[in-house]
Amino acid sequence: MISLARLKVDDKPVILMNINGYYEPLRETLNAMVRAEFIRADEISGVHFLPSVEAAEEELRRCG
């Protein structure tokens, strides 16, 4: 999904339920890739690390 968003094939958000910090290593990797200029911050702006099901539901409602 992230690749599709980067290629502008799909603009749907990527929602990761980061319960108990499970996806923190991925978040750190993506941020390191931005710092290294391997990717741009706007290319991952649609990736949302959310702490709960409720937060994911709220984000889905907001995104339409």
N, C-alpha and C positions, 0 to 999 in steps of 0.2 A: 504494500500500500504506500509506503514512503517513497519507493521508486516511482510509482505512478504519479504521485503528487509532484515529485521533482520534475518529472517529464511533462507535467501539465496535462496528463491524460485524464486525471480524476482530481477533483478538488474537494472531495469528502474529507472530513477530519479523521485523523487516526487517534482513536481513544484507547489508551492503555490503562487498565485498572491497576494502579500502583499500590496495591494493598500491602502493607507492612514493608514498603520500599522495595518490592520485588524487582521493579524495572529501573531502579536507580543506576545500576551499572550501564544500562542502555542510554539513559539520559546523559550520564557523564561522558560516554563515548560520543554521542551526537554533539555535545558541547565542545569536546576536544576536536572533533572534525571541523567545527566552525572556527575555532581558534587557529587551527592549522591551515585554514582557508581551503580545505578539501571540499566543503560544501558551504553554501551561504545560509545565514540564519533564516532568511525568508523561505528557504526550501524546506525547513522543518517547522515552520510556524504553525502548521496544522496538526502537529503531533502534541497531544494533550496527555499528560501523566496525571491521572486523577486518583484520589485516595479512597474512593468508595463507589458503590453502585449508585447511590443517590447523586453523587457529583457527576457521574457519567450520564445519568438520566437527565439531569439539569442541562448539561452541555449539549446533549442530543436535542433537547427542546429548543435551546437557544440557536443551534445551527440550522434547525428546520429540517 
